[in-house]
Amino acid sequence: MSRIDESRPFIPVNIAVMTISDTRTEDTDTSGRTLADRVTSAGHHLAGRLIVPDEKVAIVARLRRWIADPSIDVIITTGGTGVTGRDVTPEAFAEVVEKEIPGFGELFRYVSLAKIGTSTLQSRATAGVAAGTYLFALPGSPGACKDGWDEILRWQLDSRHRPCNLVEIMPRLKEHLARDDG
């Protein structure tokens, strides 16, 4: 059960939102807007927002730029997680992710099951860590973005969430790099 410990400080994180679509524009990007609004409403910083076409090379290139940017802690994508030929977000994530977070996709599909039934099997929502940056891939619908944020990410990206959260371990995400240097 999600619980906020008000005795702990809230630590805002820098979150970039990427919409993956061949057809959406800034005006029609309701999913990206949904995420951006929720990020800022929760007290976090919107570190970037853009639309990238459903092309693996373009997605990987943007992910790598944002992962290398020390002012970005978290990247949330929306779109490209289905099973059609143009859906390549999980494949792009696979090229950059160092450690998978399989529980995210599993939990997302569990949450979705109550809302869309067995249609949730078409989602390939995924997550991972790359160079100390969290990456989360959500489906492209505003409803999926609401579910992913409201039911999972808003809790795990809140430093006050108990019994544990992803923010409190952020300083340790690059431990393997220190070991590799020594």
URDA-V578026 format. One record per residue. N is the residue number from 0. RES is the residue in one small letter. SS is DSSP state (A for helix, B for strand, O for the rest). OMEGA is omega in whole degrees, -180 to 180 (none if undefined). Layout:
BEGIN
N/RES/SS/OMEGA  N/RES/SS/OMEGA
END
This chain:
BEGIN
0/m/O/-180  1/s/O/-178  2/r/B/177  3/i/B/177  4/d/O/-176  5/e/O/179  6/s/O/180  7/r/O/180  8/p/O/172  9/f/O/179  10/i/O/179  11/p/O/177  12/v/O/-179  13/n/B/-173  14/i/B/175  15/a/B/-178  16/v/B/180  17/m/B/173  18/t/B/-180  19/i/B/-175  20/s/O/174  21/d/O/-171  22/t/O/-175  23/r/O/174  24/t/O/178  25/e/O/180  26/d/O/-176  27/t/O/-177  28/d/O/-178  29/t/A/179  30/s/A/177  31/g/A/178  32/r/A/178  33/t/A/-180  34/l/A/-179  35/a/A/179  36/d/A/-179  37/r/A/178  38/v/A/-177  39/t/A/178  40/s/A/180  41/a/O/179  42/g/O/178  43/h/O/179  44/h/B/174  45/l/B/-174  46/a/B/180  47/g/B/176  48/r/B/178  49/l/B/178  50/i/B/-180  51/v/B/179  52/p/O/178  53/d/O/179  54/e/O/-174  55/k/A/-178  56/v/A/-180  57/a/A/180  58/i/A/180  59/v/A/-179  60/a/A/-179  61/r/A/177  62/l/A/-179  63/r/A/178  64/r/A/-179  65/w/A/177  66/i/A/-179  67/a/A/-178  68/d/O/-177  69/p/O/179  70/s/O/178  71/i/O/180  72/d/O/-173  73/v/B/173  74/i/B/175  75/i/B/176  76/t/B/175  77/t/B/180  78/g/O/176  79/g/O/-178  80/t/O/-179  81/g/O/-175  82/v/O/180  83/t/O/-178  84/g/O/-179  85/r/O/-178  86/d/O/-175  87/v/O/-178  88/t/A/179  89/p/A/178  90/e/A/177  91/a/A/177  92/f/A/-178  93/a/A/179  94/e/A/-176  95/v/A/-175  96/v/O/176  97/e/O/178  98/k/B/177  99/e/B/171  100/i/O/-174  101/p/A/-180  102/g/A/180  103/f/A/180  104/g/A/178  105/e/A/180  106/l/A/178  107/f/A/180  108/r/A/176  109/y/A/178  110/v/A/-179  111/s/A/-179  112/l/A/-180  113/a/A/-175  114/k/A/-177  115/i/A/177  116/g/A/-175  117/t/A/176  118/s/A/179  119/t/A/180  120/l/A/179  121/q/A/-180  122/s/O/174  123/r/O/176  124/a/O/-175  125/t/B/179  126/a/B/178  127/g/B/178  128/v/B/176  129/a/B/179  130/a/O/177  131/g/O/179  132/t/B/175  133/y/B/176  134/l/B/179  135/f/B/179  136/a/B/178  137/l/B/174  138/p/O/-172  139/g/O/-180  140/s/O/176  141/p/A/179  142/g/A/178  143/a/A/178  144/c/A/177  145/k/A/-179  146/d/A/-179  147/g/A/179  148/w/A/-172  149/d/A/-174  150/e/A/-175  151/i/A/-169  152/l/A/-179  153/r/A/178  154/w/A/-176  155/q/A/177  156/l/O/175  157/d/O/-176  158/s/O/-179  159/r/O/-176  160/h/B/179  161/r/B/17  162/p/O/178  163/c/O/-179  164/n/O/-178  165/l/O/-178  166/v/O/-176  167/e/O/178  168/i/O/179  169/m/A/180  170/p/A/-176  171/r/A/-175  172/l/O/-178  173/k/O/-178  174/e/A/-178  175/h/A/179  176/l/A/178  177/a/A/180  178/r/A/-179  179/d/A/-180  180/d/A/-172  181/g/O/none
END
